[in-house]
């Protein structure tokens, strides 16, 4: 009895909006993750350059430690977070009773930190 009603609700109220929901979420989220990759790359290049100039084990270990903590460095991660900030769900917020896109922004930021942690 419930299944047909749920399927109808899904087909009428949710499925038509799936692509626009994904578009609204993916563009700024993708920009944020691209920025994570760029920040990580810049840090690795910096580490590589410093290692060439001062290639002691201690210096390399210190740079590796900095890279491993990069995800928790609010200043360095700020540009990544800013790329996700424009996230907007416009009319979708009312339709799906989402008071603010901030829940999606916060989740994206958490995922960015996790990705950064797994890379280092």
Biopython code that builds the backbone (N, CA, C, O; Angstrom):
import numpy as np
from Bio.PDB.StructureBuilder import StructureBuilder

atoms = [
    (1, "UNK", "N", (0.832, -1.187, 0.000)),
    (1, "UNK", "CA", (0.000, 0.000, 0.000)),
    (1, "UNK", "C", (0.880, 1.255, 0.000)),
    (1, "UNK", "O", (0.597, 2.216, -0.715)),
    (2, "UNK", "N", (1.942, 1.240, 0.800)),
    (2, "UNK", "CA", (2.811, 2.407, 0.906)),
    (2, "UNK", "C", (3.728, 2.522, -0.312)),
    (2, "UNK", "O", (3.996, 3.627, -0.785)),
    (3, "UNK", "N", (4.209, 1.386, -0.818)),
    (3, "UNK", "CA", (5.172, 1.392, -1.911)),
    (3, "UNK", "C", (4.663, 2.135, -3.145)),
    (3, "UNK", "O", (5.397, 2.969, -3.675)),
    (4, "UNK", "N", (3.448, 1.880, -3.631)),
    (4, "UNK", "CA", (2.978, 2.623, -4.807)),
    (4, "UNK", "C", (2.907, 4.132, -4.560)),
    (4, "UNK", "O", (3.219, 4.921, -5.452)),
    (5, "UNK", "N", (2.504, 4.530, -3.371)),
    (5, "UNK", "CA", (2.433, 5.963, -3.058)),
    (5, "UNK", "C", (3.832, 6.569, -3.002)),
    (5, "UNK", "O", (4.057, 7.684, -3.473)),
    (6, "UNK", "N", (4.758, 5.828, -2.423)),
    (6, "UNK", "CA", (6.140, 6.314, -2.339)),
    (6, "UNK", "C", (6.757, 6.424, -3.729)),
    (6, "UNK", "O", (7.453, 7.394, -4.028)),
    (7, "UNK", "N", (6.502, 5.425, -4.583)),
    (7, "UNK", "CA", (7.025, 5.464, -5.946)),
    (7, "UNK", "C", (6.446, 6.644, -6.714)),
    (7, "UNK", "O", (7.161, 7.314, -7.459)),
    (8, "UNK", "N", (5.155, 6.899, -6.534)),
    (8, "UNK", "CA", (4.518, 8.030, -7.218)),
    (8, "UNK", "C", (5.123, 9.347, -6.733)),
    (8, "UNK", "O", (5.428, 10.227, -7.539)),
    (9, "UNK", "N", (5.295, 9.480, -5.434)),
    (9, "UNK", "CA", (5.895, 10.687, -4.874)),
    (9, "UNK", "C", (7.307, 10.888, -5.428)),
    (9, "UNK", "O", (7.687, 12.003, -5.785)),
    (10, "UNK", "N", (8.069, 9.815, -5.496)),
    (10, "UNK", "CA", (9.420, 9.876, -6.033)),
    (10, "UNK", "C", (9.407, 10.342, -7.486)),
    (10, "UNK", "O", (10.171, 11.231, -7.862)),
    (11, "UNK", "N", (8.539, 9.743, -8.303)),
    (11, "UNK", "CA", (8.477, 10.079, -9.729)),
    (11, "UNK", "C", (7.995, 11.500, -9.973)),
    (11, "UNK", "O", (8.463, 12.157, -10.903)),
    (12, "UNK", "N", (7.077, 11.981, -9.162)),
    (12, "UNK", "CA", (6.485, 13.299, -9.382)),
    (12, "UNK", "C", (7.281, 14.415, -8.704)),
    (12, "UNK", "O", (7.482, 15.479, -9.289)),
    (13, "UNK", "N", (7.726, 14.178, -7.497)),
    (13, "UNK", "CA", (8.294, 15.266, -6.696)),
    (13, "UNK", "C", (9.814, 15.288, -6.604)),
    (13, "UNK", "O", (10.389, 16.312, -6.236)),
    (14, "UNK", "N", (10.473, 14.186, -6.928)),
    (14, "UNK", "CA", (11.923, 14.157, -6.743)),
    (14, "UNK", "C", (12.675, 13.903, -8.044)),
    (14, "UNK", "O", (13.578, 14.667, -8.387)),
    (15, "UNK", "N", (12.327, 12.857, -8.769)),
    (15, "UNK", "CA", (13.069, 12.499, -9.973)),
    (15, "UNK", "C", (13.222, 13.641, -10.977)),
    (15, "UNK", "O", (14.299, 13.790, -11.553)),
    (16, "UNK", "N", (12.191, 14.450, -11.208)),
    (16, "UNK", "CA", (12.372, 15.537, -12.184)),
    (16, "UNK", "C", (13.447, 16.550, -11.788)),
    (16, "UNK", "O", (13.938, 17.295, -12.636)),
    (17, "UNK", "N", (13.809, 16.581, -10.525)),
    (17, "UNK", "CA", (14.754, 17.586, -10.044)),
    (17, "UNK", "C", (16.149, 17.038, -9.768)),
    (17, "UNK", "O", (17.050, 17.790, -9.395)),
    (18, "UNK", "N", (16.329, 15.745, -9.946)),
    (18, "UNK", "CA", (17.615, 15.116, -9.621)),
    (18, "UNK", "C", (18.769, 15.775, -10.384)),
    (18, "UNK", "O", (19.789, 16.108, -9.782)),
    (19, "UNK", "N", (18.623, 15.967, -11.691)),
    (19, "UNK", "CA", (19.742, 16.533, -12.454)),
    (19, "UNK", "C", (20.054, 17.958, -12.016)),
    (19, "UNK", "O", (21.224, 18.334, -11.939)),
    (20, "UNK", "N", (19.030, 18.755, -11.728)),
    (20, "UNK", "CA", (19.308, 20.129, -11.284)),
    (20, "UNK", "C", (19.916, 20.141, -9.882)),
    (20, "UNK", "O", (20.734, 21.006, -9.570)),
    (21, "UNK", "N", (19.525, 19.196, -9.041)),
    (21, "UNK", "CA", (20.130, 19.087, -7.708)),
    (21, "UNK", "C", (21.615, 18.747, -7.850)),
    (21, "UNK", "O", (22.466, 19.369, -7.214)),
    (22, "UNK", "N", (21.911, 17.765, -8.679)),
    (22, "UNK", "CA", (23.307, 17.367, -8.878)),
    (22, "UNK", "C", (24.133, 18.504, -9.466)),
    (22, "UNK", "O", (25.268, 18.733, -9.050)),
    (23, "UNK", "N", (23.556, 19.219, -10.443)),
    (23, "UNK", "CA", (24.269, 20.361, -11.020)),
    (23, "UNK", "C", (24.560, 21.415, -9.961)),
    (23, "UNK", "O", (25.670, 21.940, -9.889)),
    (24, "UNK", "N", (23.562, 21.721, -9.142)),
    (24, "UNK", "CA", (23.727, 22.747, -8.108)),
    (24, "UNK", "C", (24.785, 22.339, -7.092)),
    (24, "UNK", "O", (25.512, 23.190, -6.579)),
    (25, "UNK", "N", (24.877, 21.055, -6.798)),
    (25, "UNK", "CA", (25.851, 20.575, -5.816)),
    (25, "UNK", "C", (27.245, 20.376, -6.410)),
    (25, "UNK", "O", (28.248, 20.681, -5.765)),
    (26, "UNK", "N", (27.304, 19.868, -7.633)),
    (26, "UNK", "CA", (28.585, 19.430, -8.174)),
    (26, "UNK", "C", (29.505, 20.556, -8.620)),
    (26, "UNK", "O", (30.715, 20.473, -8.410)),
    (27, "UNK", "N", (28.968, 21.597, -9.226)),
    (27, "UNK", "CA", (29.856, 22.636, -9.751)),
    (27, "UNK", "C", (30.722, 23.272, -8.661)),
    (27, "UNK", "O", (31.947, 23.247, -8.778)),
    (28, "UNK", "N", (30.130, 23.839, -7.611)),
    (28, "UNK", "CA", (30.994, 24.426, -6.582)),
    (28, "UNK", "C", (31.803, 23.385, -5.807)),
    (28, "UNK", "O", (32.929, 23.655, -5.388)),
    (29, "UNK", "N", (31.233, 22.208, -5.622)),
    (29, "UNK", "CA", (31.963, 21.160, -4.905)),
    (29, "UNK", "C", (33.189, 20.728, -5.709)),
    (29, "UNK", "O", (34.267, 20.531, -5.149)),
    (30, "UNK", "N", (33.021, 20.583, -7.009)),
    (30, "UNK", "CA", (34.150, 20.215, -7.871)),
    (30, "UNK", "C", (35.239, 21.273, -7.832)),
    (30, "UNK", "O", (36.427, 20.950, -7.796)),
    (31, "UNK", "N", (34.828, 22.557, -7.838)),
    (31, "UNK", "CA", (35.819, 23.632, -7.744)),
    (31, "UNK", "C", (36.584, 23.548, -6.425)),
    (31, "UNK", "O", (37.794, 23.772, -6.388)),
    (32, "UNK", "N", (35.882, 23.226, -5.352)),
    (32, "UNK", "CA", (36.538, 23.097, -4.049)),
    (32, "UNK", "C", (37.554, 21.974, -4.033)),
    (32, "UNK", "O", (38.659, 22.141, -3.517)),
    (33, "UNK", "N", (37.187, 20.822, -4.600)),
    (33, "UNK", "CA", (38.114, 19.691, -4.620)),
    (33, "UNK", "C", (39.287, 19.943, -5.564)),
    (33, "UNK", "O", (40.400, 19.484, -5.305)),
    (34, "UNK", "N", (39.048, 20.664, -6.651)),
    (34, "UNK", "CA", (40.157, 21.040, -7.534)),
    (34, "UNK", "C", (41.142, 21.932, -6.793)),
    (34, "UNK", "O", (42.355, 21.810, -6.959)),
    (35, "UNK", "N", (40.606, 22.825, -5.979)),
    (35, "UNK", "CA", (41.463, 23.699, -5.184)),
    (35, "UNK", "C", (42.256, 22.887, -4.158)),
    (35, "UNK", "O", (43.418, 23.199, -3.896)),
    (36, "UNK", "N", (41.652, 21.860, -3.578)),
    (36, "UNK", "CA", (42.382, 20.979, -2.648)),
    (36, "UNK", "C", (43.579, 20.366, -3.368)),
    (36, "UNK", "O", (44.692, 20.340, -2.841)),
    (37, "UNK", "N", (43.334, 19.879, -4.567)),
    (37, "UNK", "CA", (44.415, 19.279, -5.353)),
    (37, "UNK", "C", (45.516, 20.311, -5.627)),
    (37, "UNK", "O", (46.702, 20.002, -5.518)),
    (38, "UNK", "N", (45.115, 21.540, -5.984)),
    (38, "UNK", "CA", (46.097, 22.589, -6.263)),
    (38, "UNK", "C", (46.907, 22.959, -5.020)),
    (38, "UNK", "O", (48.124, 23.130, -5.097)),
    (39, "UNK", "N", (46.239, 23.081, -3.889)),
    (39, "UNK", "CA", (46.934, 23.405, -2.636)),
    (39, "UNK", "C", (47.929, 22.295, -2.293)),
    (39, "UNK", "O", (49.076, 22.570, -1.940)),
    (40, "UNK", "N", (47.490, 21.060, -2.397)),
    (40, "UNK", "CA", (48.357, 19.922, -2.096)),
    (40, "UNK", "C", (49.560, 19.903, -3.044)),
    (40, "UNK", "O", (50.690, 19.665, -2.617)),
    (41, "UNK", "N", (49.308, 20.154, -4.331)),
    (41, "UNK", "CA", (50.381, 20.172, -5.325)),
    (41, "UNK", "C", (51.393, 21.271, -5.010)),
    (41, "UNK", "O", (52.600, 21.037, -5.062)),
    (42, "UNK", "N", (50.903, 22.471, -4.682)),
    (42, "UNK", "CA", (51.812, 23.576, -4.347)),
    (42, "UNK", "C", (52.679, 23.229, -3.135)),
    (42, "UNK", "O", (53.869, 23.542, -3.099)),
    (43, "UNK", "N", (52.069, 22.587, -2.158)),
    (43, "UNK", "CA", (52.833, 22.195, -0.966)),
    (43, "UNK", "C", (53.899, 21.152, -1.314)),
    (43, "UNK", "O", (55.014, 21.200, -0.795)),
    (44, "UNK", "N", (53.552, 20.218, -2.188)),
    (44, "UNK", "CA", (54.535, 19.204, -2.588)),
    (44, "UNK", "C", (55.677, 19.822, -3.385)),
    (44, "UNK", "O", (56.835, 19.442, -3.208)),
    (45, "UNK", "N", (55.359, 20.773, -4.263)),
    (45, "UNK", "CA", (56.403, 21.464, -5.027)),
    (45, "UNK", "C", (57.307, 22.238, -4.077)),
    (45, "UNK", "O", (58.530, 22.219, -4.212)),
    (46, "UNK", "N", (56.690, 22.918, -3.114)),
    (46, "UNK", "CA", (57.465, 23.664, -2.121)),
    (46, "UNK", "C", (58.381, 22.717, -1.338)),
    (46, "UNK", "O", (59.551, 23.021, -1.106)),
    (47, "UNK", "N", (57.836, 21.575, -0.938)),
    (47, "UNK", "CA", (58.634, 20.593, -0.206)),
    (47, "UNK", "C", (59.784, 20.093, -1.078)),
    (47, "UNK", "O", (60.913, 19.957, -0.607)),
    (48, "UNK", "N", (59.496, 19.826, -2.333)),
    (48, "UNK", "CA", (60.522, 19.332, -3.247)),
    (48, "UNK", "C", (61.641, 20.360, -3.416)),
    (48, "UNK", "O", (62.824, 20.022, -3.368)),
    (49, "UNK", "N", (61.248, 21.622, -3.615)),
    (49, "UNK", "CA", (62.260, 22.676, -3.760)),
    (49, "UNK", "C", (63.090, 22.828, -2.495)),
    (49, "UNK", "O", (64.311, 22.974, -2.564)),
    (50, "UNK", "N", (62.445, 22.793, -1.358)),
    (50, "UNK", "CA", (63.170, 22.914, -0.090)),
    (50, "UNK", "C", (64.075, 21.712, 0.157)),
    (50, "UNK", "O", (65.161, 21.849, 0.720)),
    (51, "UNK", "N", (63.626, 20.542, -0.265)),
    (51, "UNK", "CA", (64.439, 19.337, -0.077)),
    (51, "UNK", "C", (65.692, 19.388, -0.941)),
    (51, "UNK", "O", (66.754, 18.909, -0.545)),
    (52, "UNK", "N", (65.554, 19.978, -2.128)),
    (52, "UNK", "CA", (66.727, 20.110, -2.992)),
    (52, "UNK", "C", (67.748, 21.056, -2.376)),
    (52, "UNK", "O", (68.956, 20.840, -2.475)),
    (53, "UNK", "N", (67.244, 22.109, -1.739)),
    (53, "UNK", "CA", (68.141, 23.095, -1.126)),
    (53, "UNK", "C", (68.682, 22.629, 0.221)),
    (53, "UNK", "O", (69.835, 22.893, 0.560)),
    (54, "UNK", "N", (67.850, 21.939, 0.978)),
    (54, "UNK", "CA", (68.248, 21.494, 2.318)),
    (54, "UNK", "C", (67.744, 20.067, 2.484)),
    (54, "UNK", "O", (66.748, 19.834, 3.170)),
    (55, "UNK", "N", (68.415, 19.127, 1.869)),
    (55, "UNK", "CA", (67.922, 17.765, 1.780)),
    (55, "UNK", "C", (68.220, 16.856, 2.949)),
    (55, "UNK", "O", (68.354, 15.647, 2.762)),
    (56, "UNK", "N", (68.328, 17.393, 4.137)),
    (56, "UNK", "CA", (68.578, 16.530, 5.283)),
    (56, "UNK", "C", (67.327, 15.718, 5.609)),
    (56, "UNK", "O", (66.211, 16.103, 5.263)),
    (57, "UNK", "N", (67.534, 14.602, 6.273)),
    (57, "UNK", "CA", (66.402, 13.768, 6.688)),
    (57, "UNK", "C", (65.440, 14.546, 7.567)),
    (57, "UNK", "O", (64.222, 14.407, 7.453)),
    (58, "UNK", "N", (65.997, 15.361, 8.440)),
    (58, "UNK", "CA", (65.164, 16.134, 9.361)),
    (58, "UNK", "C", (64.294, 17.137, 8.609)),
    (58, "UNK", "O", (63.120, 17.318, 8.934)),
    (59, "UNK", "N", (64.876, 17.787, 7.603)),
    (59, "UNK", "CA", (64.114, 18.772, 6.824)),
    (59, "UNK", "C", (62.980, 18.093, 6.062)),
    (59, "UNK", "O", (61.857, 18.598, 6.033)),
    (60, "UNK", "N", (63.272, 16.956, 5.450)),
    (60, "UNK", "CA", (62.234, 16.216, 4.718)),
    (60, "UNK", "C", (61.149, 15.748, 5.679)),
    (60, "UNK", "O", (59.962, 15.845, 5.369)),
    (61, "UNK", "N", (61.546, 15.245, 6.835)),
    (61, "UNK", "CA", (60.564, 14.798, 7.834)),
    (61, "UNK", "C", (59.691, 15.955, 8.293)),
    (61, "UNK", "O", (58.485, 15.791, 8.482)),
    (62, "UNK", "N", (60.292, 17.114, 8.470)),
    (62, "UNK", "CA", (59.531, 18.290, 8.891)),
    (62, "UNK", "C", (58.524, 18.697, 7.815)),
    (62, "UNK", "O", (57.382, 19.032, 8.129)),
    (63, "UNK", "N", (58.941, 18.670, 6.557)),
    (63, "UNK", "CA", (58.025, 19.003, 5.463)),
    (63, "UNK", "C", (56.897, 17.981, 5.352)),
    (63, "UNK", "O", (55.749, 18.346, 5.099)),
    (64, "UNK", "N", (57.217, 16.719, 5.538)),
    (64, "UNK", "CA", (56.182, 15.677, 5.488)),
    (64, "UNK", "C", (55.171, 15.869, 6.612)),
    (64, "UNK", "O", (53.972, 15.667, 6.417)),
    (65, "UNK", "N", (55.652, 16.253, 7.772)),
    (65, "UNK", "CA", (54.760, 16.528, 8.903)),
    (65, "UNK", "C", (53.819, 17.681, 8.565)),
    (65, "UNK", "O", (52.624, 17.618, 8.853)),
    (66, "UNK", "N", (54.361, 18.734, 7.953)),
    (66, "UNK", "CA", (53.530, 19.879, 7.562)),
    (66, "UNK", "C", (52.470, 19.461, 6.548)),
    (66, "UNK", "O", (51.318, 19.888, 6.633)),
    (67, "UNK", "N", (52.860, 18.632, 5.597)),
    (67, "UNK", "CA", (51.906, 18.183, 4.585)),
    (67, "UNK", "C", (50.835, 17.297, 5.217)),
    (67, "UNK", "O", (49.666, 17.374, 4.841)),
    (68, "UNK", "N", (51.224, 16.464, 6.165)),
    (68, "UNK", "CA", (50.234, 15.587, 6.801)),
    (68, "UNK", "C", (49.206, 16.378, 7.601)),
    (68, "UNK", "O", (48.093, 15.899, 7.821)),
    (69, "UNK", "N", (49.562, 17.576, 8.035)),
    (69, "UNK", "CA", (48.645, 18.411, 8.815)),
    (69, "UNK", "C", (47.956, 19.473, 7.963)),
    (69, "UNK", "O", (47.195, 20.288, 8.484)),
    (70, "UNK", "N", (48.214, 19.470, 6.672)),
    (70, "UNK", "CA", (47.676, 20.492, 5.772)),
    (70, "UNK", "C", (46.157, 20.605, 5.847)),
    (70, "UNK", "O", (45.615, 21.709, 5.805)),
    (71, "UNK", "N", (45.480, 19.492, 5.956)),
    (71, "UNK", "CA", (44.012, 19.499, 5.985)),
    (71, "UNK", "C", (43.463, 20.257, 7.182)),
    (71, "UNK", "O", (42.317, 20.707, 7.160)),
    (72, "UNK", "N", (44.262, 20.399, 8.215)),
    (72, "UNK", "CA", (43.801, 21.072, 9.431)),
    (72, "UNK", "C", (44.345, 22.494, 9.542)),
    (72, "UNK", "O", (44.226, 23.133, 10.587)),
    (73, "UNK", "N", (44.938, 22.979, 8.465)),
    (73, "UNK", "CA", (45.487, 24.336, 8.446)),
    (73, "UNK", "C", (44.423, 25.260, 7.850)),
    (73, "UNK", "O", (44.256, 25.305, 6.631)),
    (74, "UNK", "N", (43.705, 25.999, 8.701)),
    (74, "UNK", "CA", (42.563, 26.777, 8.216)),
    (74, "UNK", "C", (42.923, 27.826, 7.174)),
    (74, "UNK", "O", (42.122, 28.101, 6.280)),
    (75, "UNK", "N", (44.095, 28.412, 7.269)),
    (75, "UNK", "CA", (44.471, 29.449, 6.306)),
    (75, "UNK", "C", (44.735, 28.833, 4.934)),
    (75, "UNK", "O", (44.281, 29.351, 3.914)),
    (76, "UNK", "N", (45.467, 27.732, 4.918)),
    (76, "UNK", "CA", (45.781, 27.101, 3.634)),
    (76, "UNK", "C", (44.556, 26.452, 3.001)),
    (76, "UNK", "O", (44.459, 26.381, 1.776)),
    (77, "UNK", "N", (43.632, 25.983, 3.811)),
    (77, "UNK", "CA", (42.419, 25.350, 3.283)),
    (77, "UNK", "C", (41.325, 26.367, 2.953)),
    (77, "UNK", "O", (40.329, 26.014, 2.320)),
    (78, "UNK", "N", (41.493, 27.605, 3.367)),
    (78, "UNK", "CA", (40.456, 28.616, 3.181)),
    (78, "UNK", "C", (40.047, 28.763, 1.716)),
    (78, "UNK", "O", (38.857, 28.864, 1.415)),
    (79, "UNK", "N", (41.014, 28.776, 0.808)),
    (79, "UNK", "CA", (40.673, 28.936, -0.610)),
    (79, "UNK", "C", (39.810, 27.773, -1.098)),
    (79, "UNK", "O", (38.953, 27.956, -1.962)),
    (80, "UNK", "N", (40.032, 26.592, -0.553)),
    (80, "UNK", "CA", (39.220, 25.422, -0.925)),
    (80, "UNK", "C", (37.786, 25.615, -0.450)),
    (80, "UNK", "O", (36.830, 25.358, -1.182)),
    (81, "UNK", "N", (37.660, 26.071, 0.784)),
    (81, "UNK", "CA", (36.332, 26.282, 1.355)),
    (81, "UNK", "C", (35.583, 27.386, 0.620)),
    (81, "UNK", "O", (34.371, 27.295, 0.425)),
    (82, "UNK", "N", (36.300, 28.422, 0.213)),
    (82, "UNK", "CA", (35.660, 29.536, -0.488)),
    (82, "UNK", "C", (35.088, 29.103, -1.827)),
    (82, "UNK", "O", (34.091, 29.665, -2.282)),
    (83, "UNK", "N", (35.693, 28.123, -2.462)),
    (83, "UNK", "CA", (35.191, 27.641, -3.756)),
    (83, "UNK", "C", (33.835, 26.964, -3.603)),
    (83, "UNK", "O", (33.054, 26.929, -4.554)),
    (84, "UNK", "N", (33.548, 26.427, -2.425)),
    (84, "UNK", "CA", (32.282, 25.728, -2.183)),
    (84, "UNK", "C", (31.200, 26.695, -1.701)),
    (84, "UNK", "O", (30.010, 26.406, -1.832)),
    (85, "UNK", "N", (31.602, 27.830, -1.150)),
    (85, "UNK", "CA", (30.647, 28.778, -0.571)),
    (85, "UNK", "C", (29.522, 29.207, -1.516)),
    (85, "UNK", "O", (28.394, 29.378, -1.055)),
    (86, "UNK", "N", (29.780, 29.389, -2.830)),
    (86, "UNK", "CA", (28.691, 29.845, -3.706)),
    (86, "UNK", "C", (27.564, 28.826, -3.891)),
    (86, "UNK", "O", (26.602, 29.093, -4.611)),
    (87, "UNK", "N", (27.674, 27.686, -3.259)),
    (87, "UNK", "CA", (26.655, 26.651, -3.391)),
    (87, "UNK", "C", (25.275, 27.238, -3.125)),
    (87, "UNK", "O", (25.031, 27.842, -2.080)),
    (88, "UNK", "N", (24.403, 27.053, -4.064)),
    (88, "UNK", "CA", (23.055, 27.599, -3.920)),
    (88, "UNK", "C", (22.069, 26.600, -4.493)),
    (88, "UNK", "O", (22.265, 26.072, -5.588)),
    (89, "UNK", "N", (21.030, 26.352, -3.759)),
    (89, "UNK", "CA", (20.024, 25.404, -4.227)),
    (89, "UNK", "C", (18.746, 26.106, -4.663)),
    (89, "UNK", "O", (17.758, 25.447, -4.987)),
    (90, "UNK", "N", (18.754, 27.421, -4.672)),
    (90, "UNK", "CA", (17.645, 28.256, -5.115)),
    (90, "UNK", "C", (16.301, 27.659, -4.745)),
    (90, "UNK", "O", (16.032, 27.454, -3.561)),
    (91, "UNK", "N", (15.447, 27.372, -5.719)),
    (91, "UNK", "CA", (14.102, 26.879, -5.447)),
    (91, "UNK", "C", (14.067, 25.493, -4.844)),
    (91, "UNK", "O", (13.049, 25.073, -4.294)),
    (92, "UNK", "N", (15.171, 24.785, -4.943)),
    (92, "UNK", "CA", (15.203, 23.428, -4.405)),
    (92, "UNK", "C", (15.142, 23.431, -2.885)),
    (92, "UNK", "O", (14.679, 22.465, -2.278)),
    (93, "UNK", "N", (15.606, 24.509, -2.270)),
    (93, "UNK", "CA", (15.585, 24.583, -0.808)),
    (93, "UNK", "C", (14.157, 24.482, -0.280)),
    (93, "UNK", "O", (13.890, 23.740, 0.666)),
    (94, "UNK", "N", (13.249, 25.224, -0.889)),
    (94, "UNK", "CA", (11.866, 25.189, -0.429)),
    (94, "UNK", "C", (11.207, 23.852, -0.770)),
    (94, "UNK", "O", (10.493, 23.271, 0.047)),
    (95, "UNK", "N", (11.453, 23.387, -1.965)),
    (95, "UNK", "CA", (10.804, 22.153, -2.420)),
    (95, "UNK", "C", (11.156, 20.965, -1.527)),
    (95, "UNK", "O", (10.294, 20.134, -1.240)),
    (96, "UNK", "N", (12.404, 20.875, -1.089)),
    (96, "UNK", "CA", (12.842, 19.725, -0.303)),
    (96, "UNK", "C", (13.060, 20.068, 1.160)),
    (96, "UNK", "O", (13.680, 19.298, 1.894)),
    (97, "UNK", "N", (12.563, 21.200, 1.582)),
    (97, "UNK", "CA", (12.601, 21.611, 2.984)),
    (97, "UNK", "C", (14.027, 21.625, 3.541)),
    (97, "UNK", "O", (14.292, 21.124, 4.633)),
    (98, "UNK", "N", (14.921, 22.203, 2.771)),
    (98, "UNK", "CA", (16.293, 22.404, 3.224)),
    (98, "UNK", "C", (16.406, 23.880, 3.573)),
    (98, "UNK", "O", (16.291, 24.737, 2.696)),
    (99, "UNK", "N", (16.627, 24.178, 4.835)),
    (99, "UNK", "CA", (16.616, 25.575, 5.273)),
    (99, "UNK", "C", (17.796, 26.366, 4.730)),
    (99, "UNK", "O", (17.690, 27.575, 4.519)),
    (100, "UNK", "N", (18.911, 25.699, 4.503)),
    (100, "UNK", "CA", (20.108, 26.400, 4.056)),
    (100, "UNK", "C", (21.043, 25.407, 3.377)),
    (100, "UNK", "O", (21.107, 24.241, 3.769)),
    (101, "UNK", "N", (21.768, 25.868, 2.360)),
    (101, "UNK", "CA", (22.748, 24.966, 1.745)),
    (101, "UNK", "C", (23.982, 24.763, 2.618)),
    (101, "UNK", "O", (24.899, 24.035, 2.236)),
    (102, "UNK", "N", (24.012, 25.400, 3.788)),
    (102, "UNK", "CA", (25.206, 25.301, 4.636)),
    (102, "UNK", "C", (25.511, 23.859, 5.039)),
    (102, "UNK", "O", (26.674, 23.509, 5.235)),
    (103, "UNK", "N", (24.488, 23.026, 5.164)),
    (103, "UNK", "CA", (24.732, 21.624, 5.513)),
    (103, "UNK", "C", (25.557, 20.948, 4.413)),
    (103, "UNK", "O", (26.416, 20.115, 4.700)),
    (104, "UNK", "N", (25.291, 21.313, 3.151)),
    (104, "UNK", "CA", (26.048, 20.746, 2.042)),
    (104, "UNK", "C", (27.461, 21.328, 2.001)),
    (104, "UNK", "O", (28.425, 20.614, 1.723)),
    (105, "UNK", "N", (27.576, 22.618, 2.278)),
    (105, "UNK", "CA", (28.883, 23.273, 2.315)),
    (105, "UNK", "C", (29.747, 22.645, 3.401)),
    (105, "UNK", "O", (30.911, 22.325, 3.162)),
    (106, "UNK", "N", (29.185, 22.467, 4.585)),
    (106, "UNK", "CA", (29.944, 21.883, 5.693)),
    (106, "UNK", "C", (30.373, 20.457, 5.378)),
    (106, "UNK", "O", (31.498, 20.062, 5.685)),
    (107, "UNK", "N", (29.489, 19.690, 4.772)),
    (107, "UNK", "CA", (29.832, 18.305, 4.426)),
    (107, "UNK", "C", (30.952, 18.274, 3.385)),
    (107, "UNK", "O", (31.862, 17.448, 3.467)),
    (108, "UNK", "N", (30.879, 19.178, 2.410)),
    (108, "UNK", "CA", (31.940, 19.242, 1.398)),
    (108, "UNK", "C", (33.273, 19.596, 2.042)),
    (108, "UNK", "O", (34.307, 19.040, 1.672)),
    (109, "UNK", "N", (33.257, 20.516, 3.000)),
    (109, "UNK", "CA", (34.489, 20.895, 3.686)),
    (109, "UNK", "C", (35.068, 19.721, 4.477)),
    (109, "UNK", "O", (36.282, 19.519, 4.496)),
    (110, "UNK", "N", (34.213, 18.963, 5.118)),
    (110, "UNK", "CA", (34.669, 17.777, 5.854)),
    (110, "UNK", "C", (35.297, 16.774, 4.893)),
    (110, "UNK", "O", (36.354, 16.211, 5.178)),
    (111, "UNK", "N", (34.646, 16.553, 3.757)),
    (111, "UNK", "CA", (35.181, 15.615, 2.767)),
    (111, "UNK", "C", (36.519, 16.097, 2.216)),
    (111, "UNK", "O", (37.417, 15.291, 1.968)),
    (112, "UNK", "N", (36.654, 17.411, 2.022)),
    (112, "UNK", "CA", (37.929, 17.946, 1.541)),
    (112, "UNK", "C", (39.047, 17.667, 2.536)),
    (112, "UNK", "O", (40.152, 17.290, 2.144)),
    (113, "UNK", "N", (38.764, 17.851, 3.818)),
    (113, "UNK", "CA", (39.778, 17.554, 4.840)),
    (113, "UNK", "C", (40.129, 16.070, 4.822)),
    (113, "UNK", "O", (41.298, 15.703, 4.936)),
    (114, "UNK", "N", (39.107, 15.213, 4.677)),
    (114, "UNK", "CA", (39.362, 13.771, 4.661)),
    (114, "UNK", "C", (40.214, 13.377, 3.461)),
    (114, "UNK", "O", (41.139, 12.575, 3.585)),
    (115, "UNK", "N", (39.898, 13.947, 2.298)),
    (115, "UNK", "CA", (40.678, 13.644, 1.097)),
    (115, "UNK", "C", (42.117, 14.092, 1.294)),
    (115, "UNK", "O", (43.055, 13.366, 0.962)),
    (116, "UNK", "N", (42.284, 15.286, 1.835)),
    (116, "UNK", "CA", (43.625, 15.810, 2.071)),
    (116, "UNK", "C", (44.388, 14.904, 3.040)),
    (116, "UNK", "O", (45.580, 14.661, 2.851)),
    (117, "UNK", "N", (43.715, 14.408, 4.067)),
    (117, "UNK", "CA", (44.368, 13.519, 5.040)),
    (117, "UNK", "C", (44.789, 12.205, 4.395)),
    (117, "UNK", "O", (45.860, 11.680, 4.700)),
    (118, "UNK", "N", (43.960, 11.673, 3.510)),
    (118, "UNK", "CA", (44.276, 10.398, 2.873)),
    (118, "UNK", "C", (45.390, 10.542, 1.848)),
    (118, "UNK", "O", (46.089, 9.574, 1.547)),
    (119, "UNK", "N", (45.558, 11.759, 1.305)),
    (119, "UNK", "CA", (46.610, 11.982, 0.310)),
    (119, "UNK", "C", (47.978, 12.126, 0.946)),
    (119, "UNK", "O", (48.997, 11.827, 0.325)),
    (120, "UNK", "N", (47.995, 12.586, 2.190)),
    (120, "UNK", "CA", (49.310, 12.852, 2.794)),
    (120, "UNK", "C", (49.812, 11.697, 3.619)),
    (120, "UNK", "O", (50.901, 11.773, 4.188)),
]
sb = StructureBuilder()
sb.init_structure("model")
sb.init_model(0)
sb.init_chain("A")
sb.init_seg("    ")
for serial, (resi, resn, name, xyz) in enumerate(atoms, 1):
    if name == "N":
        sb.init_residue(resn, " ", resi, " ")
    sb.init_atom(name, np.array(xyz, "f"), 0.0, 1.0, " ", f" {name:<3s}", serial, name[0])
structure = sb.get_structure()
